Amino acid sequence: MTIKYSDGRTIEGVILASGDGAMRVALKGADDAVDFAFIAGTWVSENGEPIVIEYAWQQHAVKESVSEADCICPKELASRLIHLLLNGDSADVGTFDVPFTQH
């Protein structure tokens, strides 16, 4: 998990125990565990500072962007796919001779 403080600091942590609106967390690089309380819809540190907790499963993986080149296929394949789409000839579905190559 990542703990974000109101002053912009962030630190990684691991939950040691949780329940009933409280959790004990081991912070990366710290000798002692800390306690957080969930008060009125906000997580609060031991000294009363509001914090934001982001769990690992909430963190967004960076997705590679798709370029135009990634979406281009050979003209022969595109022509065949368009033909199948417009004519609905399902008998020819398995007869692709043109390989698809990614750039």
Secondary structure, 3 states (H helix, E strand, C coil): CEEEECCCCEEEEEEEEEECCEEEEEECCCCCCEEEEEECCEEECCCCCEEEEECHHHCCCCCCCCCHHHHCCCHHHHHHHHHHHHHCCHHHCCCCCCCCCCC
